Amino acid sequence: MKTFNGYERLNRNYTLMSDEYEFTMANGYLNNHKENEEAVFDIFFRKVPNNGGYAVMAGIDKIIPYIENLKFGEQELDYFRRKGYPEEFITYLKNFKFHGSIYAIPDGTPVFPNEPLVTVKAPLIEAQIVETALLSIVNGAMEHATGARRIIEAVPKGVGVMEFGARRADGLEAAIDASIYGIMAGCVGTSNMIAADMVNLKGMGTQAHSWIESYDSELEAFKAYARTYPNNCILLVDTIDTLRSGIPNAIKTFEYMKENGLPVDHIGIRIDSGDLAYLSKETRKMLDNAGFPQAKICLSNGLTAETIESLINQGAKFDSLGVGDNISKPEGRMGCVYKEVALNSKGTWEPKIKLSNDTIKIVNPGYKKLYRAYDKTTGYAIADIMDLYDKEIKKHDLNIVSVTDYLKQTTINDFDLVELLKPIFENGELVYDDPELLVKQNYCNEQMNTLYPEVKRPVNPTEYYVDGTEDYVNFKNDLIVKTRKLVK
């Protein structure tokens, strides 16, 4: 199993990390001789969190060890005995191995509503057993990655975003996930030392208000820190009064460093409260006037994409940002779901569909492929396009149709097509080489650059097209009519 600088990504067997009904259904399938029927399930979401224009795919790094560890030992089997499951089912679980195939969009890819992010093609029991854990992994990972990328897209070029959210996360593993997926989405680093060590980076950080409060004066605290860390002297200036105490004492400390032969190439301040726009502008003037234009300004304190955009509009001065809450515990949820879309019980794939009076909740049926079309001239992504797995998609004069509104359709030309769903497991065997984290970060940056700016803006983004081929949408609509006729 792949390790992260000696750490396992999942350090326990999560086979029982499941809702009970997955196993009541699994036992029922076995009891009714359906265990060899093959099914296809898709993971997708219906709405981007926070009314955003995109989400960021994440979680494959945890899906892989989860599937590799999927086995029922005596501890797990004893649970089923104590809960009264039949011995035939317990014997089945004792010999259990995942034999299915899993296809997924690579981590770091911008993704959109109602398209398959992960497709599981496996014997019905196996596909059912993995549902809860896969959803838990993907929902959590994507919330962190999407939250981080919204922040990163809001900052000016050259401004680094540091992930500072461990203490705000919902538990220890969530804190690690927030750091890992924050870096994957583009953060320059993390304050979380275990996550930093996992990806072979140095943890980032400055000091807390408690450091200042533990000395008799702010100036004494600053000088002590400067002597200890002269090559990374970032001073927290808002403990008492940012402009009347913090900045003047920071300037005195930098002068003290010069007078005592300490380097002043890596100095700066952090502001963690107050009117960040006003304080940062005044701070920049004071540092420059004192002869320290090289001193960097870091801002923190519950930053969001919207507040960062506001800071920029107000002319705030900053070189880096420390972001915690809105990466480790961002507002909004992914809401990924896991729906059966096809079943092979008689040698052929039969499409399945969940209907609803709410159009957005009608599932896109069938065993599908997903493509992204890129404009050959600009390189921008035009649309994501679904079609059935055994269909040949046209490479020119391609008519694409909204999967929710047949009247919305267009014909595209001069485009390149890339198939998005990559094989992760095939017939139970791992076939995917999961890239290292910084490789994923570069990939994420490249893919985000293919989105039109209007899709990425934090407020009122343009809707990105998630369509089907004309044949696919006709197939879906025909299936809806056929299924509704079953209602007597």
N, C-alpha and C positions, 0 to 999 in steps of 0.2 A: 504494500500500500504506500502511495506517495505521502511523504511527510513534508511539513513546512519548517525547514531548519531544525528538524528533530521533533517537532510537534505534530501529533496527528490532528487532522482537521475535525474529525469526530472521534472522540476518545471513549466511546462506549457503543454497545449494541443497542440500536434504537428500533429493533423489530417490533416491540410492543408500544412504540410511540404511535398509537393508532386509536381512532374512535372505535368503540365496541362494535358498532354496526358493521364495520368492515369485515369483522370475523363472524358475526352472525350470518351475514350474507355469504361469506366464503364457505361456512359450514353448510348453508342451504344449497349452494351450488354443487358441493360434493354430494350431498344427500339426494339431489335431483339429477345427478349424472351430467352436470354441465361443466365439469372441471376442465375438459379439453377444448371447450369452445374458446376461440381466440377473439379478443376484443381490442378496440382502439379507443383510448381516452385522450382528450386534449386538455391541457392547462391553458387558461386564458383569463384576461380580466376585461371588465366591461367599461370602465371609466378610469381615466388618469387621475391620480390623487391631486387634490388642490387645484382642480380645473386646469392642470397643465396640458401641454401639447404632446408630451412623450413620456415614456418611462424608460428605465434602463434595465436590461436583462441581467440577472445575477443568480448565483446559487449552484451552478454546475459543480463547483469545487466541493460542495457538500453532498450533492446527489450521488456522486461517484462513490465515496466511502460508505454512504448509507446503503447503497445496493450491494457493494462488496461485502459488507458486514451482515447482510440480511440472512439470518439463520435462527432457528429455534433450539436453544440449549435447554438443559433440565430446568433452569429457573423459569424460563418462559413457558415450557410445557406444563410445569406444575401449576401455573396460573390457570390454564385451561382445565386441568383436572379439578382444581378447587372450585371452579365456576360451573362444573357439571357438563362440560362439552363431551360429546361421545368419543370413545376410544378410537374409532375409525378416523375421525378428524385429527385427533392428536397424533396418530401414526402418520397421517398425511403431512402434518406440520414438521414432524421429526425428520422427514426426508425432504423437506422443502428446499428448493433452490430456485432463484429467479432465472427463468429461461427466456424472458421476453427481450424486446428491443426498445430502446429509448432514444428519441431524437429530440434535439433541443437547439434553440437559437443560442449562439455563443455568448458568454458573459461579456458585458460591455456594449452590447448592441442596443441602440435605441429601438423601442418596440411600441406597439399601439394597440388600442382596444380591439377585442373580438377576433384576434388572430392567434393561432396556436403557438405558444411559447415552448411547450414541451409536449411531445406526443409519445404515449406509452402504447406499444402493441405487444400484447402478452396474453397467455391463457387467462381466462376471466378471473379466476381466484387470485392469481398473482397481481393482476392489474388492480384489483380491488384492495388488496392488502397494503399496497404502497401509497394509496391515495393521500391519507392524512399527513404522513411524513413529507411527501413531496410538496404538498401545498404549504406546509409549515416552513419548509426550507425556502421555497421560491418567494412566498409572500414577504417573509422577513428580509431576505437578501435584497429584493427589489425595492422595498421601502427605503432601506439605507442607501442603496446606490442611486436611486432616483432623487432622494432628498439631497444627497451630496452634489449630484450633477446640476440640479437647479441652482444651487449656490455658486458652483464653479462657472456656470454660464452667465451669471449676473456680474461677475467681477471683471475689471479691465484686464487686458492682456498683461502678463508679467506679475500680477498680484497672486501670491501663493495662498492657498486655503489649507489651514492645518485642522485636522480632526481632533477635537477636544472633548468628545462626548461620553467617555466611559462611565463617569459617575452619574449620568442621566439615563443610562440604558436600563432595560428591564432584565437585569441579571447579568451574570458573568459572561455567559456565551454570547448574549446579545451585544455586550460591550465589545467583544472581540470581532463579531460580525460587522458591527458598525465601522470599526477601524479598517478592517480588511476591505469591505465594499466601498468605503469612503475613498481609500487609496485607489482602488480599481477604477472608480469613477473620476479620478483626477486630483484628489487631494495630494499635497506635496509630502505629507507625513502625518503622524499621529502622536498624541501624548501617551497613548496606551502602550506600555513597554512590552507586554507579552505579545501583542499584535505586531509591534515593530520588530521584535526578535524573530517572530514567525516568518517575516518576509525580509529579514536581514537588513533592516534599516535602523537608524538611531532614533530613539524616541525624541520628541520635541516638547519644549516647555520652558517656562520662565520661572516665576515665583508666585506665591499666593499672598493675600493680604496678611496672613498669619506671620509670614517672614518679617514684614514691616513691623507688625505689632509686637513681635518678640524682642525688639530693640528699644532702647530709650528714646531714640529719635529716628525719623524717616531717613535723614542724611546718614546716620550711623549704619542703618540697615543697608542702604544703597552702597556705601563704601565697602562694607563687609562682603556684599555679593560681588562687587567689582573685583575685589582682591581674589575671591574664590574662582570666579568665572570671567577672567578678563577677555577671553576670546569669544564669549557669547554673552555679553552683558546687556540683557534686556530688562528694564526696570518697570515695575508696576506702579503707576503714578497716581492712582485715584483713591488711595486709602484714606487720605485726609482732605485734600483739596487739590484737584488736578493742576490748575493754573497758578494758584498762589503758593502751593507747597511742593507738589509732586514734580512738576517740570523744573522749577528753580533748583530743587535738590538734585534732580537728575543731571542738570547742567553742571552744578558744582561737583558732582561725582565724576563726570567726564573730564572736567578740568583737573580734578585730583588724579585721575588716571594718567593724563598727559604729564603732569608734574612729576609723577613717580615712575615714569618709563613704562607704563602699561599700555598695550595697544588699544587704539580707539577705532580700529577698522570695522569691528563687529559690535556696534553699540546700538541701542534703541530703547524705545519705551512701549508699554502696552497700556491702553485705556480700556477699562472694563465696565464703565458706568457713565451715566450722564448723557448730555447732548453730544453724541459722537461726532457729528458733522462740525459743529461749532468748536468743540474742544480740539479736534484734530487740526483744523485750520489754524487756530491760535498756537497750538503746539508746534506746528511746522514753522511758523514765523519765529517763535522764540528759539527753537533749535538752530535755525539758519542764522539768525542775528547773533547768536552766541558763538558761531563759528563751527557748528557741527551739522553741516548739511548731509553728511553721510549717515547720521543717526536715523534708523528706521522707525516707522510708526506701525504698531500692530493694534488692531481693534478687535474686541470681542464683546460678548453680552447678547445672547439670544438672537443672533443675526439670521435673517431670512433673505430669500432672493428679492423680496419686495423692499425690505429695509435697506439692503445693499444698493438697489437701484435708486432709492431715495437719497442715500448718502452721496452717490455719484452725482445726482442732479443738483445737490446742494454744494458741490465742490469740495467734499471731504477729502482729506489728505491721508493716505494710508498705503503701506507697502505689503502688508499681509493681514490675514484675518484668521482668528481662531473661532471655529464653529463647533458647537457641541450639540445642543438640544435638537437642532433641525437636521442632523445626520443620524444621531443615535436613536432619536425618538421623534421623527418628523410628524407633523400633522397629516391627517389623511391616511387611508389604508389602501393597499393594492386591491384587495378583494378578489384575488385569483380563485377560480373555481376549476373543478375537475369533472368533465362531462363525457359520458360515453357517446361516441359518434359513429361507431361501426361495430358490427358483430359478424363473425364468420362461424356459423354453426353447421352449414351444409356444404362447405367447400367454396362458397363465394362470399364476398363482402357485402353485407346488407347494411345500408346506411341507417343511422338512428338519429332522432331529433327530439329535443325537448321544446315544446311549444309554450307560449305564454301570451297573455293579452297585452303585455308590455313588449313591444317590438325588439327592444335592445336585449331582452332576455331570451330570445329565440336563438338556439344554438346553431352554429354553422356545421352542418352534418357531413358525414363521410370521412373516409381515410384520405387525407389531403397532403398536398405539397404546398409550400409557401415560398413565393419569390419576391425579391425586391427589384424594382425597375429603376435604373439610374439613367439620367439624361447623358447621352454621349458627349454633348458639347460642354455642359456646365459641371457635370459630375454630381449634381444634386439628385437626391432620391425623389422619384416621382410618385410612387405608390407601392404598396405591398399587395400582392395578388395571389389569391387562392385558386387551386384547381384540384380535381381528384388525382390521386397518386399515380394512376395509370394513363393519364391524358398527356398528350404532347402539346405544350403551350406554344403559341405563335410567336415568332421573333420580330414581326413587323405588322403594321396595321392591326394592332391588338385592341379589341374593344373591351374595356374594363367597366364593370358595373358595381355600384354600391350594393353591399350584401344586405342592406336594410331598406334601401329606397331605389326601386328599379328605374325610376325616372332620372336618377343621377348616373350618367354614363359618359364615357369619353373614349376616343381612339388615340392611342399613343404610337409614336414612331421614333426611330433614331435613339434606341435605348439599349442598354445592356441589362441582362437578367442574371441575378445571383440567387441561387436556392439557399434559403435561410436556415432550415432545419438540418442540423448535422447529426450523423449517427454518433451516439455516445456509447450505448451497449447494443450489440447485435447478437441475438440468440443467447443472451445471458453473459456474453463475454465483452469486456471493456475494449473498445476499439478507438477511443478518443484520447489524444495526448493533451491533457489540460495545460494551457500555457501558464508560465510564471506570471505573478501578479503585475509586475511593471510592463510586461508584454501586453497584458490585457488593458492596462491603463493607456498605452500608446494606441492600441486598437480602438478603445472607446473614444479617445480624442479624435482619431481619424474618422470614425463613423459619425460622430456628432457634427463634424465639419461638412458632412454630406446633407445635413438637414437645412432647409431654407431657414433663415433667421426668424421669419414670421412664425414658424412652427415652434421655435425655442423660446420665444419671449414669455416671461412669467405671467403676464396679464393678457387675457383675451387672445391666446395663440390661434393661429390658423389651423384648422383641422387637417390632419394628414390623411390621405386616401388609404383606406383598407378596403379593397375591392375583391371581386372574383372575376374570372373570365365570364363572358356572356353565357357559355354553356354551363358553367358551375352555378351561376345564379338562377338560371332556368331550372336546373336540377333541384336546387334548394326549394324554389317556389313550388315546383311540382310535388315535392315530398311534403311540403306543408299542406297543400290541398289534399293529397292522398291521406295523410295522417288525420286531418280534421274530419274526413269522411267516415273514419272509424267510430266517431262519436254518434251514438244512436239517439 
